[in-house]
């Protein structure tokens, strides 16, 4: 797991803990769910959850009291591209091209969206949010001139934020009334409509070894949001190529350096050069610290993995021989998480060559040949050799 992912899942952990404390539900949705279910990949700096407005008000004070956290909303930022809540990490830096002019708390974040009823009040709020999105993104999603004029007049008033929140409350799905069709409005797209009692019972998903609450009908959600599984869905890295992120440098550290650049039309074309310069004075110290820390953690991790997987070695060989790939994925879930966590340091946690080869054969069977080539290069360049069976008997 990368440092960016650790911070992202730390935010999700905070939301999950607050909801567990008050015995209320949240649902991990959007790209994070998509890539974990269909793509077997992870986001690095942003995730989306949804819940009822009552649930959000219940946990809001818990979230606000957490260190290194801040919540952005329509009251703190009238220019957001919708009426939702942005729970951000203040020790990190993230900029998305679409929203760089309006998102003020520029850190790794979880967007919290409110479930809505299908009703005229929800339609009215969606029209306003479409105007908000069009203003920011420079695109013309369909909305009437009347709605544009009404929204612009409302935004000039001192009561704008209160009115927008009141509209959200009026159309929000009630915690004790989850029957009937429901809708979800995400910035930059039309509302998603879900069938009767879709949110009544949650499901669960394991992400990077952690269990999170999500929708019970995962595939039905993904079909509504993204369409048929056969559709071409962008890889997680496609999103990351459009985002500037640094998990170890707070936005406040470089804010003064970049503000003058944000409105430059060429800014996003030359962003790599600019940000290499802004981050450069921190990078050397950070990378030295990360690599040493990563080495120590990886050394301990491979002993743990040896103890876990060596007793299962014959079973793992049998699963591969019988081509029981789904079962192999489950067996290798923790090992895969460890590989992803430490490859950012340039380390491959090798503990047994036979087990590693089985894991690579499984990936080849699934068609992940580029991924196999990456791991084979890490193995060739790596600092770790496989653990000696005789020396490890004392641990077993």
MOPEDA-V636212 format. One record per pair of residues at least 24 apart in sequence whose C-alpha atoms are under 7 Angstrom apart, sorted by sequence separation. I is the first residue (numbers start at 1). J is the second residue. D is the distance in Angstrom with one decimal. If there is no record, write none. Layout:
# MOPEDA-V636212
i=I j=J d=D
i=I j=J d=D
This chain:
# MOPEDA-V636212
i=26 j=50 d=5.9
i=27 j=51 d=6.4
i=86 j=110 d=6.0
i=87 j=111 d=6.2
i=254 j=278 d=6.7
i=26 j=51 d=4.9
i=86 j=111 d=4.6
i=25 j=51 d=6.8
i=85 j=111 d=5.8
i=86 j=112 d=6.1
i=85 j=112 d=5.0
i=84 j=112 d=6.0
i=85 j=113 d=6.6
i=84 j=113 d=5.2
i=84 j=114 d=6.7
i=305 j=335 d=7.0
i=348 j=378 d=6.0
i=24 j=55 d=6.3
i=347 j=378 d=6.7
i=348 j=379 d=6.1
i=192 j=224 d=6.9
i=346 j=378 d=6.9
i=72 j=105 d=6.8
i=192 j=225 d=6.6
i=353 j=386 d=6.1
i=348 j=382 d=6.2
i=350 j=384 d=6.1
i=351 j=385 d=7.0
i=352 j=386 d=4.9
i=347 j=382 d=5.8
i=349 j=384 d=6.9
i=350 j=385 d=6.1
i=351 j=386 d=4.3
i=352 j=387 d=6.3
i=8 j=44 d=6.8
i=347 j=383 d=6.9
i=350 j=386 d=5.3
i=351 j=387 d=5.0
i=8 j=45 d=5.7
i=99 j=136 d=6.8
i=325 j=362 d=6.7
i=8 j=46 d=6.6
i=320 j=358 d=7.0
i=5 j=44 d=4.8
i=98 j=137 d=5.8
i=4 j=44 d=5.3
i=5 j=45 d=6.5
i=19 j=59 d=6.5
i=4 j=45 d=5.9
i=18 j=59 d=5.8
i=125 j=167 d=6.4
i=313 j=355 d=6.9
i=18 j=62 d=6.3
i=298 j=342 d=6.6
i=306 j=351 d=5.8
i=121 j=167 d=6.8
i=82 j=129 d=5.1
i=302 j=349 d=5.5
i=81 j=129 d=6.7
i=294 j=342 d=6.6
i=302 j=350 d=6.6
i=121 j=170 d=6.8
i=122 j=171 d=5.2
i=302 j=351 d=5.6
i=82 j=132 d=6.5
i=121 j=171 d=5.5
i=81 j=132 d=5.2
i=294 j=345 d=6.1
i=298 j=349 d=6.2
i=81 j=133 d=4.9
i=119 j=171 d=6.9
i=117 j=171 d=5.6
i=133 j=187 d=6.6
i=291 j=345 d=5.6
i=81 j=136 d=6.9
i=116 j=171 d=5.5
i=117 j=172 d=5.8
i=133 j=188 d=5.9
i=116 j=172 d=4.1
i=117 j=173 d=5.1
i=115 j=172 d=5.8
i=116 j=173 d=4.6
i=114 j=172 d=6.8
i=115 j=173 d=5.5
i=53 j=114 d=5.7
i=46 j=108 d=6.0
i=47 j=109 d=6.8
i=48 j=110 d=5.5
i=49 j=111 d=6.3
i=50 j=112 d=5.5
i=51 j=113 d=6.6
i=52 j=114 d=5.4
i=45 j=108 d=4.8
i=46 j=109 d=5.1
i=47 j=110 d=4.8
i=48 j=111 d=4.8
i=49 j=112 d=5.1
i=50 j=113 d=4.5
i=51 j=114 d=5.4
i=52 j=115 d=5.2
i=118 j=181 d=6.1
i=45 j=109 d=6.5
i=46 j=110 d=5.6
i=47 j=111 d=6.3
i=48 j=112 d=6.1
i=49 j=113 d=6.2
i=50 j=114 d=5.6
i=51 j=115 d=5.8
i=117 j=181 d=6.7
i=118 j=182 d=5.3
i=50 j=115 d=6.4
i=117 j=182 d=4.6
i=118 j=183 d=5.9
i=116 j=182 d=5.7
i=117 j=183 d=5.9
i=115 j=182 d=7.0
i=116 j=183 d=5.1
i=115 j=183 d=6.2
i=116 j=184 d=6.1
i=115 j=184 d=5.5
i=78 j=161 d=6.7
i=75 j=161 d=5.4
i=74 j=161 d=5.7
i=307 j=396 d=6.1
i=11 j=110 d=6.7
i=8 j=108 d=6.3
i=8 j=109 d=6.6
i=82 j=187 d=5.9
i=81 j=187 d=5.9
i=53 j=169 d=6.9
i=53 j=172 d=6.3
i=52 j=172 d=6.7
i=52 j=173 d=5.9
i=54 j=175 d=6.6
i=52 j=174 d=6.3
i=52 j=175 d=6.1
i=209 j=334 d=6.4
i=209 j=337 d=7.0
i=208 j=337 d=5.5
i=107 j=251 d=6.6
i=97 j=242 d=6.9
i=106 j=251 d=6.1
i=96 j=242 d=6.7
i=97 j=243 d=6.9
i=96 j=243 d=5.0
i=95 j=243 d=5.8
i=96 j=244 d=6.8
i=94 j=243 d=6.9
i=95 j=244 d=5.3
i=94 j=244 d=5.5
i=95 j=245 d=6.6
i=94 j=245 d=4.3
i=93 j=245 d=5.4
i=94 j=246 d=6.6
i=93 j=246 d=5.1
i=92 j=246 d=6.0
i=93 j=247 d=6.2
i=92 j=247 d=4.5
i=92 j=248 d=5.5
i=93 j=249 d=6.1
i=91 j=248 d=6.6
i=92 j=249 d=5.3
i=93 j=250 d=5.4
i=91 j=249 d=6.4
i=92 j=250 d=4.3
i=93 j=251 d=4.7
i=91 j=250 d=4.3
i=92 j=251 d=6.1
i=90 j=250 d=6.2
i=28 j=213 d=6.2
i=29 j=214 d=6.7
i=27 j=213 d=5.4
i=28 j=214 d=4.5
i=26 j=213 d=6.3
i=27 j=214 d=4.0
i=26 j=214 d=6.9
i=27 j=215 d=5.8
i=34 j=222 d=6.7
i=43 j=236 d=6.2
i=42 j=236 d=6.8
i=41 j=236 d=6.9
i=35 j=236 d=6.9
i=4 j=247 d=5.1
i=3 j=247 d=6.3
i=1 j=337 d=6.4
i=1 j=338 d=6.9
i=1 j=340 d=5.0
i=2 j=341 d=5.3
i=1 j=341 d=3.0
i=1 j=342 d=6.6
i=2 j=344 d=6.2
